[in-house]
Every structure is written in C-alpha cells, then in structure tokens.
Amino acid sequence: MKITERRAEALQHALVGAWGARQGSFWAELDSDGRRMLLGYVAGGRGSLRWYSGEHDMMYQEGHTDTHAVILLTGHVKVTVDKPAGEESLLVIRYPGQILGEDKALRRDLFRAGKSDPDGYAQCNEITVRTVTVRPLEWVLGLAIPSTGLEIFLMMHPGAWAALATDLRSRLDEAETRIGEKIADRRLAKAFASMIDYEMAFHEGKRKIKVSLTQRELASWIGVSKETVERILHIWRRREIVETGYRTITVLRPDELLRIANVRSSYDPSQWSPGTA
C-alpha cells in the first residue's frame, strides 16, 4: 500500500471514529454508520472534503449565496457580521464536530415566507443569501454536503435528528454558560475555556494553547468593552497565564484558566475524550 493510500485510510479511520470532535456536536453524536454514510457522499460525488486556512479562505461570506452545509471535522472557525461603521463583530466560535449551514436544509418554509433567519440566512428576491461570514482560525478540515443531501440524510438515517438536536442544544448551553456569567474575568476565562481540551488541561496543566483572536474580537464575543479585555489580559500576563502577540493570544496555563472559569463545577472531564476542543 502506498504512503498516500495509508494516510487516506488513517484519515478515514479517524473521521469515522470522530477523533477530536467535541462531545455534544453533530459529528460526535452520530453513530459510525451515519458518519460513514456522510463520508460516502464524497466518494459518490455528492460532497467534498476541503482544507480551509487563513483569514481570506472564507467558508461562508456575508451577502453571498451558497447551497451547502459544512461539518467541521478539525479546527475552529469564527462567525462574524459587519457593522454599519465597517467593522466586524464576532458572534460566536464554532468547534470540531459542529455543523454549519444546516438551517438552509431545515427552514425552507421560513425562507419561502420571506422572513429573516436568526442563524445566518435571509430571503431576498427568492435568493438565499448569507448574513454572516465564517472564517477559519487555523487549518480546518470541512465536509461540505449539499443542503438537499443533508435533508435526505436527516430523513433516512436513524438518530440523525437527535444528533442535530444535541448539537443545537450544546451551542445554546455554551452561550448561556459564557454570557450568563456576570464577572468579566470569569466570562473571558469561560470563553477561552470553551476552546480548550479539558482533559488535557486537567492532566497536563501547562501545555500552550494558541487562540487567533484580537482583543476587539474577544470583547465583542463576550459582550464587554475592549478596555475591559485589555485590563484582564494585563493582569493575566503578569500572572503568566497568557501571553499576547499580533492578533494572537497564547494560553500558557490552561489549568489556571479553567480554575478562573470555575469549569470544574460545571463540567465533568470524564465526559471529554482526548483531542476534544
């Protein structure tokens, strides 16, 4: 067997096993047969695997049309919206295993009625356009499936709807946990913690984690002022919890960050598998 064939076989095995997918995500909640079925769309020419990288390699672009959903197999992406002044506002971070663009497959009746969709679509002259932009924060592997193919999969595969419902619920829980926190430093810590492998952090403690977000984006994400984020990061730098660079923040002590976020009382590390984000 050639090296490229062995690599492809190893990748297939990892994807079917949902290695690295966040617990509660669509990909993690599907059974192995469901994951094989969706990966089979690629072999059948009804889907594609694609690597995304960099700020300009957009998965979705505000104001543009698209006809597909994307399942994040590796990596994180940020979802932003343009402000009237020309600045971008960070709405949310999406994680490995979560699905993007599923609303187009789910809400056709809503589109036909000409109503806006809060998850990123709007109806304009019978053309579906994106109202958000999605960019990778690092190298991201995505499984792109046509919306019609996703509809068929949801109808045909047992457990598909339950997996999607769990994914949607986990997003809501994460947002409520982060935004519901009234103390600013704990809110920021929870935002960082949501991108951390809990099990790795609890056991290894000081392994570095790089977050490619600006301080302005962090402020927008957690709903505080940029000055508040700057003040908190200044304190954390003095305590050697983080270090900051151009458009990046590196978490030096994930274990200490999790302590600030108080995730030990909210999360059970035994529920997280190695490689989750």
Order of alpha helices (4+ residues) and beta strands (2+ residues): alpha-alpha-alpha-beta-beta-beta-beta-beta-alpha-alpha-beta-beta-beta-beta-alpha-alpha-alpha-alpha-beta-alpha-alpha-beta-beta-alpha
